[in-house]
Amino acid sequence: MGLLRISWRNLWRNRRRTAITMAAVALNAIILITTYSLMDGMLRQTVLNATELVTGEAQIHSPGYLSDRSIYKTLENPQAILQTLREQSISAAPRAYGYGLVSRGTKSAGALFWGVQPEREKTTFDLPTHLAEGSFLSPNPQKGIVLGKKLARSLNARLGAEIVLLVQAADGSLGNELFTVTGILKSVGEGIDRNAAIIHLEDYRHLFVLPAGVHEIAVNTGGRVSLDKLSAILPRLVPDSEVKTWRQLLPALSDMLQLSGASMSLFGAIFFAAAGLGVMNTMLMTTYERSHEFGLLKALGTSPWRIVRDVAFEAWLMAAVSTVFAVILGVAATLALQEYGLDTSALAGETTIAGVVFDPVWRAALSIEAVAAPVVIMWIVCVLAALYPAAMSARLDPVKSMHRV
Amino acid sequence: MNDYIRKIISGKRKVGSKHVHSFGRRAILIFLPLAIFILLGAHPVRGETLTADDILNKVDDLYRGTSSYGMMTMEVVTAHWKRTLSLEFWSKGKDKSLIRILSPLKEKGTATLRAGNEIWNYLPKVNRVIKLPSSMMSASWMGSHFTNDDLVKESRFTDDYSCQITFQGPRKGENIIELSCIPKPDAPVVWGKVAIDVRHSDYLPIVMHYYDEKLRPARDMTFSQFKKMSGRTLPAVLTLVPIDKPQEKTVVIYDKITFDLSLNDDVFSIRNLQK
């Protein structure tokens, strides 16, 4: 184990320089670990917001429904479909949609009505708990209505307010009813905030004269079934339907996530390059100082390959020691960010990107990859950066280099 | 209604406002009895050569300051349902009208009041009056192929459109004059072009073709069953067909119409709307 001892001793020949380089490598690794964890946290939170809240991991519609949202394009027999999904332990909620008018006093606004089964929404999605005020619909149809945040504001509707619903029913007649506001949603996304009016599916059937069928079955397994598997089995379980995953339903969000992944890689590359240059500089200096020593080693018959190996090992050792500190500090910082998060509300308030709300408290998510990737890549970068000085040393002419001393 | 509301919500359609006027929509006003009266009341002076604007202005001038009362039947046919409504209507001046549904039973008593640029609906079932938001102006009226804005239009169409006589002579067995109207620059209108065929003999309209901004045909309104009602010759039947859904249509049949009554302004009040 002479190599380790020699390398270790060599590293500390110039303590200050090595310490500074190690600090730089460690700092880079800490930044990368925490940044990756923060990004990972945001991506996970975004996907959760996108899927758990209301969209689901996948949705089943009647073919063509998504392109024109015709009230007549229904999935017949939703109960049978839900039963089939339950047998596969896939949680899902049926929804029927229809456009119409909501009015209170002299205020009125266009709305998209959702007919939902409150119990199923509660067990499958987070939307029923995502309320700014009041409560979600009761399990029995009682002509209660939950309004999107901006819709409620534009109607000046508080909890308990009486709202007139006016719709064109499926049979062409005018459906109109009085409903009572039971809840107002927190911000979800522009579309839902501005026009969602959620009512009980039975109330919906009465209002829209749609005795059977729903327009959407939203599936949410909480990540237990992968997207690929869902998009493979759902069409088989529900024939004559159109199955879309959230990546297809929210393409802007999906693209954004991929883009942020790419920008993270770019960001990481810059940090790795900076760390690599620091290591290269240190190794160039140390090898230059020791050129007489390498000359002597070569004169004694040491092979150039061995010199390369020694120098590269020194670089790795430096990286390894740095990353030990980096992992300790980086994981500690990440755990703190996971626990307390960054409160960005002062900067941005509640942010919506691609129709998905971002929690103003930005939390990191610690994962093995987010720690291991920067560490391993940092090692590789350090060793690669040392190869140039190592090769320089290995190619020294023994006579010249010893003469110079 | 669903189509229109959806378009409004999704922002795919221009949101109607009181500033958005169009001859096209306004021309549809014709389905309101008083507008019809205008068109029909245009008695041509024999031997006089009228320009396109003369013909249309006559219509406009005659339109102003009149009143009417009557009953009509509206048949709406869509791909998914067909229904017939019996309606009673009153109108006064250029900006007041009231339409009340007599049947079917489910909607009986439902009424629409138009006062100036505002539209109010009374819903007897819930006993509430609701004001139509301006964003709903281009939504369907009572499920028909007419829009709420069609009810509201009041500016002169010669202000918004340049009209020319583009054809004179026999067409489909009738001696007609074809007027082509193109919106003037900056005119706040939704149609790209409106072509109107009127009878040469009495300038009564036969058909109106509406084109969208890209000059694609959008809807056709056909006038038929010309007969004498309340001392005037009128087309008793109006048929509106959307070009993109040729199997759908709205037919308005005038069963009874009376002109120039003395109607109190109270008829067109929100209080009366609820009766």
HADDOCK unambig.tbl for C-alpha pairs under 7 A between the chains (distance, minus, plus):
assign (segid A and resid 99 and name CA) (segid B and resid 2 and name CA) 5.63 0.50 0.50
assign (segid A and resid 99 and name CA) (segid B and resid 5 and name CA) 6.39 0.50 0.50
assign (segid A and resid 99 and name CA) (segid B and resid 6 and name CA) 6.41 0.50 0.50
assign (segid A and resid 100 and name CA) (segid B and resid 2 and name CA) 6.98 0.50 0.50
assign (segid A and resid 100 and name CA) (segid B and resid 5 and name CA) 6.79 0.50 0.50
assign (segid A and resid 103 and name CA) (segid B and resid 130 and name CA) 6.35 0.50 0.50
assign (segid A and resid 106 and name CA) (segid B and resid 130 and name CA) 6.37 0.50 0.50
assign (segid A and resid 106 and name CA) (segid B and resid 131 and name CA) 5.85 0.50 0.50
assign (segid A and resid 108 and name CA) (segid B and resid 131 and name CA) 6.64 0.50 0.50
assign (segid A and resid 108 and name CA) (segid B and resid 132 and name CA) 6.60 0.50 0.50
assign (segid A and resid 108 and name CA) (segid B and resid 133 and name CA) 5.67 0.50 0.50
assign (segid A and resid 109 and name CA) (segid B and resid 133 and name CA) 6.00 0.50 0.50
assign (segid A and resid 110 and name CA) (segid B and resid 5 and name CA) 6.78 0.50 0.50
assign (segid A and resid 110 and name CA) (segid B and resid 9 and name CA) 6.91 0.50 0.50
assign (segid A and resid 168 and name CA) (segid B and resid 1 and name CA) 6.04 0.50 0.50
assign (segid A and resid 168 and name CA) (segid B and resid 2 and name CA) 6.53 0.50 0.50
assign (segid A and resid 168 and name CA) (segid B and resid 143 and name CA) 6.63 0.50 0.50
assign (segid A and resid 171 and name CA) (segid B and resid 81 and name CA) 5.89 0.50 0.50
assign (segid A and resid 172 and name CA) (segid B and resid 81 and name CA) 6.27 0.50 0.50
assign (segid A and resid 172 and name CA) (segid B and resid 143 and name CA) 6.35 0.50 0.50
assign (segid A and resid 174 and name CA) (segid B and resid 107 and name CA) 6.84 0.50 0.50
assign (segid A and resid 177 and name CA) (segid B and resid 126 and name CA) 6.13 0.50 0.50
assign (segid A and resid 178 and name CA) (segid B and resid 126 and name CA) 6.33 0.50 0.50
